[in-house]
Amino acid sequence: MEPNGDLHGVIQNCREAKILLLHPGSEGASAHPKGLPDPELTPERYRDQITKTIHFLRGLKDLQKCVRWNDPAIPEFDFETGELVYRDGSGRRMKRETLGNRF
């Protein structure tokens, strides 16, 4: 997340945020920037922006801000371990997926 971007201050000062991010290693993270009009937004730069956003959100969590997503169809990101957490409809953890050491 760019410090001078439109959402940076809004998210930093909100009480609670529900944010949906692309998995930085997914096919969608590679394909999405190709459909945007900005020729400087390469898949690598887009993945880098997702990574920066994850680090920014981790900082908010460290400041006791509520950053969560409660939809069992979509994995949540564990800011402490840097893993995706998959849950069933009852909220029980089903599996964890490591995203790598960048997070």
C-alpha positions in Angstrom: 0.0 0.0 0.0 1.5 3.3 -1.1 1.9 5.8 1.8 0.6 8.6 -0.4 -2.3 6.5 -1.8 -6.0 7.4 -1.4 -6.8 4.5 1.0 -3.7 4.6 3.2 -4.9 7.3 5.6 -8.5 6.0 5.6 -7.5 2.4 6.5 -4.9 3.6 9.0 -7.5 5.6 10.9 -10.5 3.3 10.7 -11.7 1.2 13.7 -12.2 -2.0 11.7 -11.3 -3.1 8.2 -12.5 -6.0 6.1 -10.0 -6.3 3.3 -9.8 -8.9 0.5 -6.5 -9.4 -1.1 -5.3 -11.5 -4.0 -2.8 -14.3 -3.1 0.4 -12.7 -4.4 1.5 -16.0 -5.9 -1.8 -16.7 -7.7 -2.5 -16.7 -11.4 -5.0 -13.8 -10.7 -2.1 -11.6 -9.3 -0.3 -12.2 -12.6 -3.3 -11.7 -14.9 -5.0 -8.8 -13.2 -2.5 -6.0 -14.0 -2.6 -7.1 -17.7 -6.2 -5.9 -17.9 -5.5 -2.5 -16.4 -4.7 0.6 -18.5 -1.5 1.4 -16.6 1.4 0.1 -18.7 3.8 0.5 -15.8 1.9 -1.9 -13.6 3.6 -5.1 -14.3 2.7 -8.4 -12.6 5.9 -8.1 -10.5 5.0 -4.6 -9.4 1.5 -5.6 -8.6 2.7 -8.5 -6.5 5.0 -6.1 -4.7 2.0 -3.8 -4.0 0.1 -6.8 -2.5 3.2 -7.6 -0.3 3.5 -4.0 0.9 -0.2 -4.0 1.7 0.1 -7.2 3.8 3.0 -5.6 5.7 1.0 -2.4 6.2 -2.0 -4.4 7.5 0.3 -6.4 9.8 1.4 -3.1 11.3 -2.2 -2.1 11.9 -2.8 -5.5 13.7 0.2 -4.7 15.9 -1.5 -1.5 16.9 -4.5 -3.4 18.0 -6.6 -2.5 15.0 -9.3 -5.1 14.0 -8.3 -6.4 10.6 -10.5 -9.4 9.8 -12.5 -11.3 7.2 -15.2 -13.8 8.3 -16.1 -15.8 5.2 -15.3 -19.5 5.2 -15.2 -19.6 1.4 -12.2 -17.2 1.5 -9.0 -18.0 3.5 -7.9 -15.5 6.1 -4.4 -14.2 6.5 -2.6 -14.9 9.8 -0.5 -11.8 10.3 1.6 -13.5 13.0 2.7 -16.5 10.9 2.3 -15.2 7.4 0.0 -18.1 6.4 -3.4 -18.5 4.8 -5.9 -20.1 7.2 -8.8 -22.1 5.7 -11.8 -22.7 7.9 -15.0 -24.6 7.6 -18.5 -23.1 8.0 -18.3 -23.5 11.8 -15.0 -21.5 12.0 -12.8 -24.5 12.7 -9.4 -24.4 11.1 -9.1 -27.0 8.3 -5.6 -26.2 6.9 -2.9 -23.7 6.7 -0.9 -22.6 3.6 2.5 -20.9 3.9 3.0 -18.1 1.4 6.8 -18.0 1.8 9.3 -15.9 3.7 8.3 -12.6 2.2 5.5 -12.2 4.7 
